[in-house]
Amino acid sequence: MGKRLGDLLVEKGLITEEQVARALEEQKKSGGRIGANLVRMGFITDKKITEVLSEQFEVPPVDLDSYEVDKSVIKLIPPQVAEKLIVFPLKRDGKVLHLAMANPQDYYTIEDIKFATGFEIKSYVASENAILKSIERYYGVSGAVAEVLKEMEEGEEEIEVLEEEKENVITDTEAAPVVKLVNSIITEAVKRGASDIHIEPYNKVLRVRFRVDGVLHEAMSPQYIFGPAIVSRIKLMSKLDIAKKRLPQDGHINMRVGADEVDLRVSTLPTTHGEKVVMRIAKKAGLSYDLATLGFDELSLKRFQDALGKPNGIILVTGPTGSGKTVTLYSALHKLNTPDVNIMTAEDPVEYDLMGINQVNIREEIGLTFAEALRSFLRQDPDIVMVGEIRDKETAEISIRAALTGHLVLSTLHTNDTAASIARLEDMGIPPYMIASSLILILAQRLVRKICKKCKEEYAPHPDELKIFGIDPEKEDNRIFYKGKGCLQCGNTGYKGRIGIFEVLPITPTVRRMIVEGAPVDKIRDKGIEEGMKLLRHDGIEKAKAGITTLQEVMENTV
């Protein structure tokens, strides 16, 4: 489209330049698109906008307000794709998919949908506002939610709260739609493989976002008036105080969604426009316990498994929040979990229930800290101890004492890399000789998104991009990398799933001597590299060369 919509409408005498200016001012204040703002402010109708676009593009218009769409057609395009590309499926006619578009001359969008669906595309034009309203109708509160509810009513999906007290069940007939709405939000999140659900109130807007593969995506925008009722329902499900609205609360929900049993860790937080809710999703059957599938290269995996085979010492797993430390530790515990060993864990909170392992939830408000739990563990005849996190000198000292008296100790630290963990322990006040005598291995990790296999394609990065990573662009082996084009399978992101990148530092005799001598972190890191350690970025680059992830992901997750 050569001209902007506002200019085109002014040129045809349908609105004034002053009205365009006012709509643009509104756009700066509260967002939204120019066409939608013009309609909302009463300057023009959707029908007029559609007529103008039809003439401009020479494509037939469609009146979405009076168009009824079959459920099977809606399922051809996921809601997040429809909203991102501003398209709406109308009907299927043999091998042709009829599609409403705000910009029917967008060749790349048409090609993406052809590639993802396998259909030829026949385009129609509709205003952005009309398309977004139809997306809301079929995918949003009365749309995607309605579809989920319909499937639930037809028995295609079942959802129930496990161990919910009878008095916590809303029976009021007016509350029933909210109960179904909350269930449908959770169901949709589980279907998409989300790790977190965010329910956020703003000024007359309620936003629901899902975190998928570490990135937040807007999922739906229920009507703002549902906000307080949604929060109350979630509080009842997680046994929180519904009257307490000015203080944060934390709770837990155990539910079954279809065939999946999931745990939801619930957190509420008062904001200026109401309470925000975040729910962390953990599928009980969704954890892979196989260390070999996490992303280790052959040498790093061998070194980690060798350390797990030691009778005593400390293994540290480091990285920021959300880097996959818990999954790595649980996978390690699963490998170690045999009938002849006593394994005990102190966690804040326990994220997965592991059969055969004694797990303790830390509750600092009643004095059950990591240090206190560790003291108790040492009186329980343990062979292996896992401490969720070493946060202070006291916990570090007890962990070291446990390691020196014949126990294998696994724990985490929030540090950027392996060598920095040694400095972190020293900063806590732990003498270098105690660190050297107890540590046996440090593992640093990050999670990077994997390229979607459905739309993966080769590309040649710019030489300057390669130089940033220290890659020689003159070598032929370094010229071809991969990325995801974006398709319906991956929600048009180009990524599907995540994998770990790792840096593994065994505490060899040489490294142990350097720690005792107080060698700088950089020297210890260099010695680790000399002895075969691969840095996080180097492991990431190798995975990018292999077509597993992208250089962009590696850059964003490593230094």
Secondary structure in CASP SS format (residue, H / E / C, confidence):
PFRMAT SS
TARGET T0000
AUTHOR 0000-0000-0000
METHOD secondary structure of the structure
MODEL  1
M C 1.00
G C 1.00
K C 1.00
R C 1.00
L H 1.00
G H 1.00
D H 1.00
L H 1.00
L H 1.00
V H 1.00
E H 1.00
K C 1.00
G C 1.00
L C 1.00
I C 1.00
T C 1.00
E H 1.00
E H 1.00
Q H 1.00
V H 1.00
A H 1.00
R H 1.00
A H 1.00
L H 1.00
E H 1.00
E H 1.00
Q H 1.00
K H 1.00
K H 1.00
S H 1.00
G C 1.00
G C 1.00
R C 1.00
I H 1.00
G H 1.00
A H 1.00
N H 1.00
L H 1.00
V H 1.00
R H 1.00
M C 1.00
G C 1.00
F C 1.00
I C 1.00
T C 1.00
D H 1.00
K H 1.00
K H 1.00
I H 1.00
T H 1.00
E H 1.00
V H 1.00
L H 1.00
S H 1.00
E H 1.00
Q H 1.00
F H 1.00
E C 1.00
V C 1.00
P C 1.00
P E 1.00
V C 1.00
D C 1.00
L H 1.00
D H 1.00
S H 1.00
Y C 1.00
E C 1.00
V C 1.00
D C 1.00
K H 1.00
S H 1.00
V H 1.00
I H 1.00
K C 1.00
L C 1.00
I C 1.00
P C 1.00
P H 1.00
Q H 1.00
V H 1.00
A H 1.00
E H 1.00
K H 1.00
L H 1.00
I C 1.00
V E 1.00
F E 1.00
P E 1.00
L E 1.00
K E 1.00
R E 1.00
D E 1.00
G C 1.00
K C 1.00
V E 1.00
L E 1.00
H E 1.00
L E 1.00
A E 1.00
M E 1.00
A C 1.00
N C 1.00
P C 1.00
Q C 1.00
D C 1.00
Y H 1.00
Y H 1.00
T H 1.00
I H 1.00
E H 1.00
D H 1.00
I H 1.00
K H 1.00
F H 1.00
A H 1.00
T H 1.00
G C 1.00
F C 1.00
E E 1.00
I E 1.00
K E 1.00
S E 1.00
Y E 1.00
V E 1.00
A C 1.00
S C 1.00
E H 1.00
N H 1.00
A H 1.00
I H 1.00
L H 1.00
K H 1.00
S H 1.00
I H 1.00
E H 1.00
R H 1.00
Y H 1.00
Y H 1.00
G C 1.00
V C 1.00
S C 1.00
G C 1.00
A H 1.00
V H 1.00
A H 1.00
E H 1.00
V H 1.00
L H 1.00
K H 1.00
E H 1.00
M H 1.00
E H 1.00
E C 1.00
G C 1.00
E C 1.00
E C 1.00
E C 1.00
I E 1.00
E E 1.00
V E 1.00
L C 1.00
E C 1.00
E C 1.00
E C 1.00
K H 1.00
E H 1.00
N H 1.00
V C 1.00
I C 1.00
T C 1.00
D C 1.00
T C 1.00
E C 1.00
A C 1.00
A H 1.00
P H 1.00
V H 1.00
V H 1.00
K H 1.00
L H 1.00
V H 1.00
N H 1.00
S H 1.00
I H 1.00
I H 1.00
T H 1.00
E H 1.00
A H 1.00
V H 1.00
K H 1.00
R C 1.00
G C 1.00
A C 1.00
S C 1.00
D E 1.00
I E 1.00
H E 1.00
I E 1.00
E E 1.00
P E 1.00
Y E 1.00
N C 1.00
K C 1.00
V E 1.00
L E 1.00
R E 1.00
V E 1.00
R E 1.00
F E 1.00
R E 1.00
V E 1.00
D C 1.00
G C 1.00
V E 1.00
L E 1.00
H E 1.00
E E 1.00
A E 1.00
M E 1.00
S C 1.00
P C 1.00
Q C 1.00
Y H 1.00
I H 1.00
F H 1.00
G H 1.00
P H 1.00
A H 1.00
I H 1.00
V H 1.00
S H 1.00
R H 1.00
I H 1.00
K H 1.00
L H 1.00
M H 1.00
S C 1.00
K C 1.00
L C 1.00
D C 1.00
I C 1.00
A C 1.00
K C 1.00
K C 1.00
R C 1.00
L C 1.00
P C 1.00
Q E 1.00
D E 1.00
G E 1.00
H E 1.00
I E 1.00
N E 1.00
M E 1.00
R E 1.00
V E 1.00
G C 1.00
A C 1.00
D E 1.00
E E 1.00
V E 1.00
D E 1.00
L E 1.00
R E 1.00
V E 1.00
S E 1.00
T E 1.00
L E 1.00
P E 1.00
T E 1.00
T C 1.00
H C 1.00
G E 1.00
E E 1.00
K E 1.00
V E 1.00
V E 1.00
M E 1.00
R E 1.00
I E 1.00
A E 1.00
K E 1.00
K C 1.00
A C 1.00
G C 1.00
L C 1.00
S C 1.00
Y C 1.00
D C 1.00
L H 1.00
A H 1.00
T H 1.00
L C 1.00
G C 1.00
F C 1.00
D C 1.00
E H 1.00
L H 1.00
S H 1.00
L H 1.00
K H 1.00
R H 1.00
F H 1.00
Q H 1.00
D H 1.00
A H 1.00
L H 1.00
G C 1.00
K C 1.00
P C 1.00
N C 1.00
G E 1.00
I E 1.00
I E 1.00
L E 1.00
V E 1.00
T E 1.00
G C 1.00
P C 1.00
T C 1.00
G C 1.00
S C 1.00
G C 1.00
K H 1.00
T H 1.00
V H 1.00
T H 1.00
L H 1.00
Y H 1.00
S H 1.00
A H 1.00
L H 1.00
H H 1.00
K H 1.00
L H 1.00
N C 1.00
T C 1.00
P C 1.00
D C 1.00
V C 1.00
N C 1.00
I E 1.00
M E 1.00
T E 1.00
A E 1.00
E E 1.00
D C 1.00
P C 1.00
V C 1.00
E C 1.00
Y C 1.00
D C 1.00
L C 1.00
M C 1.00
G C 1.00
I C 1.00
N E 1.00
Q E 1.00
V E 1.00
N E 1.00
I C 1.00
R E 1.00
E H 1.00
E H 1.00
I H 1.00
G C 1.00
L E 1.00
T C 1.00
F H 1.00
A H 1.00
E H 1.00
A H 1.00
L H 1.00
R H 1.00
S H 1.00
F H 1.00
L C 1.00
R C 1.00
Q C 1.00
D C 1.00
P C 1.00
D C 1.00
I E 1.00
V E 1.00
M E 1.00
V E 1.00
G C 1.00
E C 1.00
I C 1.00
R C 1.00
D C 1.00
K H 1.00
E H 1.00
T H 1.00
A H 1.00
E H 1.00
I H 1.00
S H 1.00
I H 1.00
R H 1.00
A H 1.00
A H 1.00
L H 1.00
T C 1.00
G C 1.00
H C 1.00
L E 1.00
V E 1.00
L E 1.00
S E 1.00
T E 1.00
L E 1.00
H C 1.00
T C 1.00
N C 1.00
D C 1.00
T H 1.00
A H 1.00
A H 1.00
S H 1.00
I H 1.00
A H 1.00
R H 1.00
L H 1.00
E H 1.00
D H 1.00
M C 1.00
G C 1.00
I C 1.00
P C 1.00
P H 1.00
Y H 1.00
M H 1.00
I H 1.00
A H 1.00
S H 1.00
S H 1.00
L E 1.00
I E 1.00
L E 1.00
I E 1.00
L E 1.00
A E 1.00
Q E 1.00
R E 1.00
L E 1.00
V E 1.00
R E 1.00
K E 1.00
I E 1.00
C C 1.00
K C 1.00
K C 1.00
C C 1.00
K E 1.00
E E 1.00
E E 1.00
Y E 1.00
A C 1.00
P C 1.00
H C 1.00
P H 1.00
D H 1.00
E H 1.00
L H 1.00
K H 1.00
I H 1.00
F C 1.00
G C 1.00
I C 1.00
D C 1.00
P C 1.00
E C 1.00
K C 1.00
E H 1.00
D H 1.00
N H 1.00
R C 1.00
I C 1.00
F E 1.00
Y E 1.00
K E 1.00
G E 1.00
K C 1.00
G C 1.00
C C 1.00
L H 1.00
Q H 1.00
C H 1.00
G C 1.00
N C 1.00
T C 1.00
G C 1.00
Y E 1.00
K E 1.00
G E 1.00
R E 1.00
I E 1.00
G E 1.00
I E 1.00
F E 1.00
E E 1.00
V E 1.00
L E 1.00
P E 1.00
I C 1.00
T C 1.00
P H 1.00
T H 1.00
V H 1.00
R H 1.00
R H 1.00
M H 1.00
I H 1.00
V H 1.00
E C 1.00
G C 1.00
A C 1.00
P C 1.00
V H 1.00
D H 1.00
K H 1.00
I H 1.00
R H 1.00
D H 1.00
K H 1.00
G H 1.00
I H 1.00
E H 1.00
E C 1.00
G C 1.00
M C 1.00
K C 1.00
L C 1.00
L H 1.00
R H 1.00
H H 1.00
D H 1.00
G H 1.00
I H 1.00
E H 1.00
K H 1.00
A H 1.00
K H 1.00
A C 1.00
G C 1.00
I C 1.00
T C 1.00
T C 1.00
L H 1.00
Q H 1.00
E H 1.00
V H 1.00
M H 1.00
E H 1.00
N H 1.00
T C 1.00
V C 1.00
END
